[in-house]
Amino acid sequence: MALDPQVRAVLEQGADAPEVWQQPLAQARHDHEATTALSGPAEAVDEVRDLILADHVTGRLYRPVDHDGGTIVYLHGGGWVVGSLFSFDPLCRALANAARASVVSVAYRLAPESPFPAAVEDARAAVRWVADHAEELGAEPARLALAGDSAGGNLVAVAARHGDVPVRAQALIYPVTDGARDTPSYGEYAEGYGLTAREMAWYWRRYLDGRDPADPDASPLRAPDLAGQPPAFVLTAEYDVLRDEAEAYARRLQEAGVEVTAKRWPGVTHGFFRWLGEVDAARAAVDEVGGWLTKKLEAL
């Protein structure tokens, strides 16, 4: 499919912006916060509350008005280097409303200050905390799901594989799954479509800090066994360097006997899931993922 005109307009807005590796880290983080404007107005929810989830880990609870008893732990994207509770606030509100479930957004430690495996440790600690405190959050402990985009999707995949607590479902939005960076989509969409191949290389270097990219806790596609995981929704973007590795991960899950719903969203690029204020496809995708999570979190 041709590039969605609304997506093209967003890309044109940022066409002259420097890439993340071309500027100081503080500026890169500031610029990412500014992209929150693409998410549009924040939707109303019944409750927003800041939480302390573990040492070094804070979070934010979003409870929708039409709450049905489930909870979603959300791990944000940003290459493990940028991103925050603020920059994913509108998305988490929208997902809470779409899924009729509370969303706990996690502020895991970022690289390069805290390189791998700090984010993995924080993600797993956050999931355990939410499971242990579900009733305090007004939710049912057995009705827990995980969701995340990009680097956050990577952390969801790792946390789901470890299986520290029972989880009903995992939603992986264009997840990072392999540090090799050698798929055809890396060549086809290396530049000109938002996230570039060179930016991903920079993110990986900052995150790993010299550690082995083949470690399954960094590259979940490299895990020898993916069996026994909760059902997965794997959403990919047509014009995305990460597309092929995410779809390869969906196939590996299916081969391991995991229930998988895999969907390649046509005409869009990496990052579109957040662009609720500019791109109609973002709203459709959030609603579809939210509806899938609603079903997976239904009372048995």
N, C-alpha and C positions, 0 to 999 in steps of 0.2 A: 504494500500500500504506500502511496505517496505520503510524505511527511505532513502531518496534521498542520493546517494553516495556523492554528492557535499555538501549537508547539513551536512552529517556525518563528512566530512573532516573539515568543519568550526568548528563543535563542538569539534573535536579532537584537533584543534589548541588551544582552550581555556580550555581544560579539566583540566589543572593544575592551572588555575587562581582562586584566592579566590572569594567567592561570595560577593555580595555587602555589606552584613551585617558583614562580617569578616574583614573589613578594614576601615580606616578613610574615612569620606565623601569626602574629597578633592581627595583622591586617587581613590575612586570609580568614581568620575566625570572625573578624568584624564583618567582612563582606558576606560570609555565609549567613550571619544573623540578618543582614539586610535583605536576603532573599526570602525571608519570612513574609514579606509584602505580597509575594506571589500566591500565598495561601489564602489571601482575602480575609474578610472579617471573621473573627473568632466566633464560632457557634456557641450559643448558650447551653450550659449543662446544669445539672442540679447542684453539684458540689465540686469544688476544686480545693485540694488540700496538699500541702507539701509534706513529705515523709522523709524519715531517716531509715534507710533500708539495711545498712551495714556500715562498717568502718569504711570511710572514703566514698560511700555511695548514698546519694540522695535520690529522691524520686518525687513524682507529682501524680496524685490521684485525680481522675476525671470520672465522675459518676453521672450518668445520663438521667434525665427525668424518667424515661421509660426503662428503668433498670430491670433486667430479668434474672439477676442472681449470679451471672458469670463475671470473670475477671480476665483481662488480657494484659500481660506484661509486654510493654512496647520498648524495643531497643532501636534507637535512632541511627540513621546513616550519617555519613560525613567522613568516610575513609579512616575511621578510628582516630581522627585528628581534629576535625571540626564538628560542629553541631552541639545542641544544648536543649535543655527543657524548653527554653523560650522559642527556639527556631522550629520546634516540632509541636508547639502548643496548639495551633489551629488544626493540624492534622490529627492529633490525639483526641481533640474534642469531636471532630467529625467522625472518627472511627468509633468512639464511644457511642455516639448517637446512632450510627449505622448498624453497629453490632448489638445495641441494647445491652451493653456490658460495661462495667467499669474498666478503665484503662489506667495502668500504672506505668508512666513514662520514667525511664531509668537514666540518670546522669552518671554513667560509668566513667571511669578515669580515661583520659585521652593520652595518646602518644603525641609527641615524643617524650613528654615528661614521664609518662607511665607506659612503657612499651609492652608488647605481648609478653606474658599472658595476662596482664592486669585487667584488660577489658573482659576477657573470658571469666576470670575469677569474680569480677563484679557482677557480670550477667548472671552467673550461676548463684551467687549469694543473693541477688535480688529476687530471683525466682523462688528460692527457698524461703525467703522472708515473706513474700506475698502468700505463698502456700500456708505458712505457719500462722499468718495474721489475717487470713481471709475473713473470718467472722468479725474481727474488729473493723474491717473495711466494709462491712455490710454485704458480704458475698458468701457464697457457698464454697468451702475448701475444695470440693471435688470437681468444681467447674472452672478450670483454669486453662488458658491458652497462651501461646506466645506469638508475637508478631514483630516484624522489623524489616527495615529497608536497607539495601546496599550493605555497608559494613554491619549494620544492625541485623540484617538478614543472616549474615555470616555468624554473628553471635547467637542468634536464635537456633541456627542449625547445629552449632556446637553444643549449646545447652540442652537441646532436645535429644541429641545423641547420648549425652551423659546420663540423662534420665534421673536427675537427683530427686525429683518429685513427679507424681503422676500428672500428665498434661493431656488434655483432650485433643489439642490441635496446634499446628504451627503454620503461620502465614509468612511466607518468604517473598518479599517484594524485591525484584531484581537483585538477589543476593550475590555477594562475593563468595565464591566457593573454591577458588584455586589460585595459588600464587604463581603458577607457571606463566600466565598471561600470553598464551600461544595459540588461542583459538582463531578460527576465521573471522569472527566478529571483531576481534581486536585489530585485525588488519582492515576490515571494511569500514569501521567507524572510528578509526584512530584519532581523527580530528574533525571538527566541524559539526559535532552533534552534542555539544555540552561537555560531558565528562570525556576527557581524552585519554589515550593510552599512556601518554607521558605523565599525566596527573596520577593515574592509577599506580604507575611505577613509583612515583614519589610517595604516595600514601603507603604502599607496601614497605618501602625502605624505612619510613618513619615508624611504622607499626612494629616491624620485626626487629629492628635494631640489630641486625646481624644474625638473628636466629633462623632456623631452618624453615623455609616456606612450605616444605612438604609435611610438616607436623600437622596431623589431622585436626588439632585444635586451632590451627591457622587456616588450613585448607581442608574443609570438611569433605570435599570431593575425594581426597586421598585416604579417607578412613577405610580400613579393610572391611568393616561390617557395618551396614546401616540398618539392619533388621531391628524390629521391635519398637520403632518410633511411632509417634502419634500421626494421624492423618495430616497431610501437608497440602497447602495451596501454594503453588509456585508461580508467581506472576513475573513475566519478563517483558521488556520493552523491545520493539522491533529494531530500533536504531540505537543500539547500546553495546559498548565493548564487552559488557558482562553477560550478554544474552546467551551465548553458547555454553559457557561454563555453568550458568544457572540451569539451563535446560538439560545439560548433562547430569547435573545433580538430581533433577527430577526423575530422569530415567534410572539412575542408580537406586533411588528410593523405591521406584516401582519394581525393579528387578529384585530388591530385597524383601518384597512383599508388603511394602507400606502403601496405604491408600493415598493416591496423589491426584489432585486436580491441577493440571498445568495449563496455563494460558499465556500465549504471547499476545500482548496488546498491540494492535496494529497502529502504525503511523506516529509512534511516540518515541521519546528518548529517555535516557536515564534521568531520574529526578522528577518526572511528570507527576508522580503520585502526590506530591506536596502542592502542586500548582492549582489548588482548588479555586483560586480567585481569577484564574486566567484561562484554564483549559477544561473544557467540558468533559474530556476523557478522564480527567482526574476524579471528578465527582462520580462518574460511572464506575471507575475502578474501586474507589473507596466503598461505594455502596455494594458492589459485588463481593468484595472481600469481607465486608461487614456482615452481609447476609449469610455467607458461608460460615463465618465464625458463630453467628447466632444459632445456626442449626447444630453445629458441633458442640455448643455449650448448653443446649437444651437439657432440662432436667430429665433424667432417665426414669 
